[in-house]
Amino acid sequence: MADDIIHLVPRAEDADEEEDSASASAMDVSYDTSLPAQHTYLGNDMEDLTGRTVFEEDSLQTIPVLTSHDVILVPGQILPLQIFRPLEISMMHRIIENDRTFGIVGESSIASSPQPLGTTAEIRSYKEEVDELSGVATLVVKAEGRQRFRIVSSRTRSDGILMASIKILPDKPTADVGEAARLPSLSRFKGRSTFRYAPSERHKDPYGFSHMTAWPAWVYRQYDANLLVSKIETELREWTENFATLSLPRDPCRFSYWVASSLLLDDKLRLEMLSYDNPVQRLRCELAILRDCRVLTCKECNQKMADRSDVFSMSQSGPQGAYVLLASGIHGGNEIAAFVFTR
């Protein structure tokens, strides 16, 4: 638990306050970075749902869909919702009683494509509250992004709920980069007895097969999923001092989704990364962004807000997350030291 604690020290606003730095250092605050990922602000009395719904890849499904103007949901990302419209509460109850799955589609995706890209969300826990004074019911839901999809067709029911026929997009597994260099047509000439390297020799040159191909080893390194993960981790270590406290998935596909949900990107770039079926392509795109982008700007006015080094993470799950807003439902929050601090 000690590794999950960071210390927040008030920063002087200008040079005139340097003399107060000694007193400010005495105001250190211990902060548990494991708390935001647990979303305990939703309450400790939520009812947990067990089991998991996974649709077959390339299959057609019909699910209710919610649109959002400020969240592009990524598989593996937690989505907290606070719903107060009676029709949507009724819809969520029907979803909970069935397969607990609905779709989230960003408004920017709807505007940019005739077949919008979205992500299924599975409800993990929920609770319903009724205000004693007003009698207004509120449904609090914690859902998790599961699978990418494209809308094939959609219709709006008489009660205003959007129902969509969707196609589940595949997540192609990361293949061994050397597998493509081995010609299946030559396998029949391989004898029963094969020469086996000692374990120490086997891992000495993982790209030794390149000598039998037209491409040098450095070409294959660019498409090695595990190597791309290591390079992205190296970039992130230079970005944030508390990188070691982040809880990162080890699978390259899940890792690529974690990076896509954590990077401070506009909707267009995030949708582009969601459109990739191959995690290697997604990892290569993310690595290029981490290497090229050094400044954070406002997406409305394009004004510089912070350097990349000014961003710090207050959560094990990364520097960006979705948080409940009482008025509008969902909000994406980032922490930027001395420039912006929104929760």
BELVENRA-V609724 format. One record per pair of residues at least 24 apart in sequence whose C-alpha atoms are under 10 Angstrom apart, sorted by sequence separation. I is the first residue (numbers start at 1). J is the second residue. D is the distance in whole Angstrom. If there is no record, write none. Layout:
I,J,D
I,J,D
This chain:
5,29,10
6,30,6
7,31,6
99,123,9
100,124,8
120,144,8
121,145,4
122,146,7
147,171,9
226,250,9
228,252,9
229,253,10
232,256,10
253,277,10
255,279,9
256,280,8
259,283,8
265,289,9
311,335,6
312,336,6
313,337,10
5,30,6
6,31,5
7,32,9
79,104,10
100,125,10
119,144,10
120,145,6
121,146,6
122,147,10
226,251,9
227,252,10
253,278,8
254,279,9
256,281,9
257,282,8
260,285,10
310,335,9
311,336,5
312,337,7
4,30,10
5,31,5
6,32,7
96,122,9
119,145,6
120,146,5
121,147,8
225,251,9
226,252,7
229,255,8
233,259,10
253,279,5
256,282,6
257,283,9
260,286,7
263,289,9
310,336,6
311,337,6
4,31,8
5,32,5
6,33,7
64,91,8
95,122,9
96,123,7
118,145,10
119,146,7
120,147,5
121,148,10
182,209,8
225,252,6
229,256,8
232,259,9
252,279,7
253,280,8
256,283,6
259,286,7
263,290,9
309,336,9
310,337,6
311,338,9
4,32,6
5,33,6
64,92,9
95,123,9
96,124,9
119,147,5
120,148,6
178,206,8
181,209,7
182,210,10
224,252,10
225,253,9
228,256,10
252,280,8
255,283,9
256,284,9
259,287,10
308,336,9
309,337,9
310,338,8
311,339,9
3,32,9
4,33,5
5,34,8
96,125,9
118,147,8
119,148,4
120,149,7
177,206,10
178,207,7
181,210,8
253,282,9
256,285,10
257,286,10
307,336,9
310,339,8
311,340,9
2,32,9
3,33,9
4,34,6
73,103,9
74,104,10
96,126,9
118,148,6
119,149,6
177,207,9
178,208,9
179,209,9
181,211,10
182,212,9
229,259,10
252,282,10
253,283,9
256,286,8
306,336,7
307,337,10
310,340,10
1,32,8
3,34,10
4,35,9
64,95,8
73,104,7
92,123,9
117,148,7
118,149,5
119,150,8
178,209,7
181,212,8
182,213,9
225,256,10
252,283,8
256,287,10
265,296,9
305,336,9
306,337,8
1,33,9
63,95,9
72,104,8
73,105,8
117,149,6
118,150,6
177,209,10
178,210,8
181,213,7
264,296,8
266,298,10
267,299,10
306,338,9
307,339,10
1,34,9
71,104,9
72,105,7
73,106,8
93,126,10
116,149,8
117,150,5
118,151,8
177,210,10
180,213,10
181,214,9
264,297,10
266,299,7
305,338,10
306,339,6
71,105,8
72,106,6
92,126,10
115,149,10
116,150,6
117,151,7
181,215,9
265,299,9
305,339,6
306,340,8
71,106,6
72,107,9
115,150,6
116,151,6
117,152,10
178,213,10
305,340,8
63,99,10
65,101,10
66,102,8
67,103,8
68,104,7
69,105,9
70,106,7
71,107,9
72,108,9
114,150,10
115,151,5
116,152,8
64,101,8
65,102,6
66,103,6
67,104,6
68,105,6
69,106,6
70,107,8
71,108,10
72,109,9
113,150,10
114,151,8
115,152,6
116,153,10
42,80,8
63,101,7
64,102,5
65,103,4
66,104,5
67,105,5
68,106,5
69,107,5
70,108,9
113,151,10
114,152,9
115,153,8
39,78,9
42,81,9
63,102,6
64,103,6
65,104,6
66,105,6
67,106,6
68,107,6
69,108,7
89,128,9
114,153,9
115,154,10
181,220,10
38,78,9
39,79,10
42,82,9
62,102,9
63,103,7
64,104,9
65,105,7
66,106,9
67,107,6
68,108,9
69,109,10
296,336,10
37,78,8
39,80,8
62,103,10
66,107,10
67,108,10
68,109,10
102,143,9
104,145,9
110,151,9
67,109,10
79,121,8
101,143,9
103,145,9
177,219,10
178,220,8
67,110,9
75,118,10
78,121,9
79,122,9
80,123,10
100,143,9
101,144,10
102,145,10
103,146,10
177,220,6
74,118,9
75,119,7
77,121,9
78,122,10
79,123,9
82,126,10
84,128,10
101,145,10
103,147,9
104,148,10
105,149,9
176,220,10
177,221,8
264,308,10
54,99,10
72,117,10
73,118,7
74,119,7
75,120,8
76,121,9
78,123,10
79,124,10
80,125,10
81,126,9
82,127,10
83,128,9
84,129,10
101,146,9
103,148,9
104,149,10
105,150,9
177,222,10
53,99,6
72,118,8
73,119,6
74,120,9
75,121,8
78,124,9
80,126,10
82,128,10
93,139,9
103,149,9
105,151,9
120,166,10
177,223,7
178,224,9
49,96,9
52,99,8
53,100,8
54,101,9
72,119,8
73,120,8
74,121,9
92,139,8
176,223,9
177,224,6
264,311,10
51,99,9
52,100,9
53,101,7
73,121,8
89,137,9
103,151,10
118,166,9
120,168,9
175,223,10
176,224,8
177,225,9
51,100,10
52,101,9
89,138,8
90,139,10
92,141,9
117,166,9
119,168,9
174,223,9
175,224,9
176,225,9
86,136,9
89,139,6
116,166,10
117,167,10
118,168,10
119,169,10
174,224,8
175,225,8
176,226,10
49,100,9
67,118,9
85,136,9
86,137,8
88,139,9
89,140,9
115,166,9
118,169,10
174,225,7
229,280,9
232,283,8
236,287,10
239,290,9
262,313,10
66,118,10
84,136,8
85,137,8
86,138,9
115,167,10
117,169,10
174,226,9
228,280,8
231,283,10
232,284,9
235,287,8
65,118,9
84,137,6
85,138,8
86,139,9
231,284,10
65,119,10
83,137,9
84,138,5
85,139,9
225,279,8
226,280,9
229,283,7
232,286,8
233,287,9
236,290,8
65,120,9
83,138,6
84,139,6
225,280,6
228,283,6
229,284,9
232,287,6
235,290,7
239,294,10
262,317,8
263,318,9
264,319,8
64,120,10
65,121,10
82,138,7
83,139,5
84,140,9
224,280,7
225,281,9
228,284,7
231,287,7
232,288,9
235,291,7
261,317,10
262,318,6
263,319,8
264,320,7
63,120,9
82,139,6
83,140,6
223,280,6
225,282,10
226,283,10
229,286,10
261,318,9
262,319,6
263,320,7
81,139,8
82,140,5
83,141,8
222,280,9
223,281,8
225,283,7
228,286,9
229,287,9
232,290,8
261,319,9
262,320,5
81,140,6
82,141,6
103,162,10
224,283,10
225,284,9
228,287,8
232,291,9
258,317,8
259,318,9
261,320,7
262,321,7
80,140,8
81,141,5
82,142,9
103,163,9
223,283,9
224,284,10
258,318,8
261,321,8
80,141,6
81,142,6
102,163,10
103,164,9
223,284,8
261,322,10
79,141,8
80,142,4
81,143,8
102,164,10
222,284,8
79,142,6
80,143,6
103,166,9
78,142,7
79,143,5
80,144,9
55,120,10
78,143,6
79,144,6
54,120,10
77,143,9
78,144,5
79,145,7
53,120,10
76,143,10
77,144,6
78,145,6
246,313,9
53,121,10
54,122,9
76,144,6
77,145,5
78,146,10
91,159,10
240,308,9
241,309,9
245,313,9
246,314,10
247,315,9
248,316,8
249,317,10
53,122,7
75,144,7
76,145,5
77,146,8
239,308,7
240,309,7
243,312,9
245,314,10
246,315,7
247,316,5
248,317,8
264,333,10
52,122,8
53,123,10
74,144,9
75,145,4
76,146,6
91,161,8
238,308,10
239,309,6
240,310,9
241,311,10
242,312,8
243,313,8
245,315,9
246,316,4
247,317,6
248,318,9
264,334,8
52,123,9
73,144,9
74,145,6
75,146,5
76,147,9
88,159,9
238,309,8
239,310,9
240,311,7
241,312,8
242,313,7
245,316,6
246,317,6
247,318,8
263,334,10
52,124,9
73,145,6
74,146,8
75,147,6
87,159,7
88,160,9
239,311,8
240,312,6
241,313,9
242,314,9
244,316,9
245,317,9
246,318,6
262,334,9
49,122,10
50,123,10
51,124,9
73,146,9
74,147,8
75,148,7
87,160,8
88,161,8
239,312,8
240,313,7
242,315,10
243,316,9
245,318,10
246,319,9
49,123,7
50,124,7
73,147,10
74,148,8
87,161,8
242,316,9
48,123,9
49,124,5
50,125,9
73,148,9
243,318,9
48,124,6
49,125,6
47,124,9
48,125,4
49,126,8
174,251,9
46,124,10
47,125,5
48,126,7
174,252,7
46,125,6
47,126,5
48,127,9
173,252,9
174,253,8
240,319,9
45,125,10
46,126,5
47,127,6
173,253,8
45,126,9
46,127,5
47,128,10
172,253,9
45,127,7
46,128,9
171,253,8
43,126,10
44,127,10
42,126,9
43,127,9
42,127,9
65,151,10
61,149,10
60,149,9
62,151,10
65,154,9
57,147,9
59,149,10
60,150,10
61,151,10
62,152,10
64,154,9
55,146,9
56,147,10
57,148,10
58,149,9
60,151,10
61,152,10
62,153,9
63,154,10
64,155,10
65,156,10
54,146,8
55,147,8
57,149,9
60,152,9
62,154,9
64,156,10
53,146,9
54,147,8
46,140,8
47,141,10
48,142,9
52,146,10
46,141,9
66,161,8
67,162,9
46,142,9
65,161,8
66,162,7
43,140,9
64,161,7
65,162,6
66,163,9
42,140,7
64,162,6
65,163,6
42,141,8
63,162,9
64,163,4
65,164,7
42,142,8
63,163,6
64,164,6
65,165,10
62,163,7
63,164,6
64,165,9
65,166,10
62,164,6
63,165,7
39,142,9
61,164,8
62,165,4
63,166,8
175,278,10
61,165,6
62,166,6
172,276,10
173,277,9
174,278,7
60,165,7
61,166,5
62,167,9
169,274,10
171,276,9
172,277,6
173,278,7
174,279,7
175,280,9
60,166,6
61,167,7
169,275,9
170,276,9
171,277,5
172,278,5
173,279,8
174,280,7
59,166,8
60,167,5
61,168,8
169,276,9
170,277,6
171,278,6
172,279,7
173,280,9
58,166,9
59,167,6
60,168,7
169,277,7
170,278,9
171,279,7
172,280,9
58,167,6
59,168,6
60,169,10
57,167,8
58,168,5
59,169,8
56,167,10
57,168,5
58,169,6
59,170,10
55,167,10
56,168,7
57,169,6
58,170,6
55,168,7
56,169,9
57,170,5
54,168,10
55,169,10
56,170,9
57,171,8
57,172,10
149,274,9
150,275,9
148,274,7
149,275,9
148,275,8
148,276,10
148,277,9
118,271,9
117,271,7
116,271,10
117,272,10
119,274,9
112,268,9
118,274,8
117,274,8
118,275,9
109,267,8
117,275,7
108,267,7
109,268,8
112,271,10
107,267,10
108,268,8
106,267,8
109,271,7
108,271,9
109,272,10
106,271,9
76,249,10
75,253,10
76,254,7
75,254,8
76,255,10
77,257,8
75,256,10
76,257,7
77,258,7
75,257,6
76,258,7
74,257,6
75,258,8
77,260,10
78,261,10
74,258,8
77,261,7
140,324,9
74,259,10
75,260,9
76,261,9
77,262,9
74,260,7
75,261,9
73,260,10
74,261,6
73,261,8
74,262,10
72,261,8
140,329,10
72,266,10
72,267,7
70,266,10
71,267,8
72,268,10
74,270,9
70,267,8
73,270,9
74,271,9
69,267,10
72,270,7
73,271,9
72,271,7
74,273,10
75,274,9
74,274,7
73,274,9
72,274,9
37,247,10
34,245,9
33,245,8
34,246,9
33,246,9
34,247,9
6,242,8
5,242,10
4,242,9
3,242,9
6,245,9
78,317,10
4,244,9
5,245,9
77,317,9
3,244,8
4,245,6
80,321,10
81,322,9
82,323,10
83,324,10
3,245,6
4,246,8
79,321,9
80,322,7
81,323,8
82,324,7
84,326,9
2,245,10
3,246,10
4,247,10
78,321,8
79,322,6
80,323,6
81,324,6
82,325,8
83,326,9
84,327,10
1,245,10
77,321,8
78,322,7
79,323,8
80,324,6
81,325,9
82,326,7
83,327,10
84,328,10
77,322,9
78,323,9
79,324,9
80,325,10
81,326,9
82,327,9
83,328,9
84,329,9
82,328,8
83,329,7
81,328,10
82,329,5
83,330,10
81,329,6
82,330,8
73,322,9
80,329,8
81,330,6
71,321,10
80,330,7
81,331,10
71,322,8
79,330,8
80,331,9
70,322,10
79,331,10
79,332,10
71,330,7
70,330,7
71,331,7
72,332,10
68,329,9
69,330,9
70,331,7
71,332,7
68,330,8
69,331,10
70,332,7
68,331,10
37,314,10
38,315,10
36,314,8
37,315,6
38,316,10
35,314,9
36,315,6
37,316,7
38,317,10
33,313,8
34,314,9
35,315,7
36,316,8
37,317,6
33,314,5
34,315,6
35,316,8
36,317,8
37,318,9
42,323,10
32,314,8
33,315,5
34,316,6
35,317,10
36,318,10
41,323,9
42,324,8
31,314,8
32,315,8
33,316,6
34,317,8
39,322,10
41,324,9
31,315,10
32,316,9
33,317,9
37,321,8
39,323,8
33,318,10
36,321,9
37,322,10
39,324,10
36,322,10
36,323,9
8,314,10
6,313,10
6,314,8
5,314,9
6,315,10
4,314,10
5,315,10
4,315,9
4,316,8
13,338,8
11,337,9
12,338,9
10,337,10
11,338,7
10,338,9
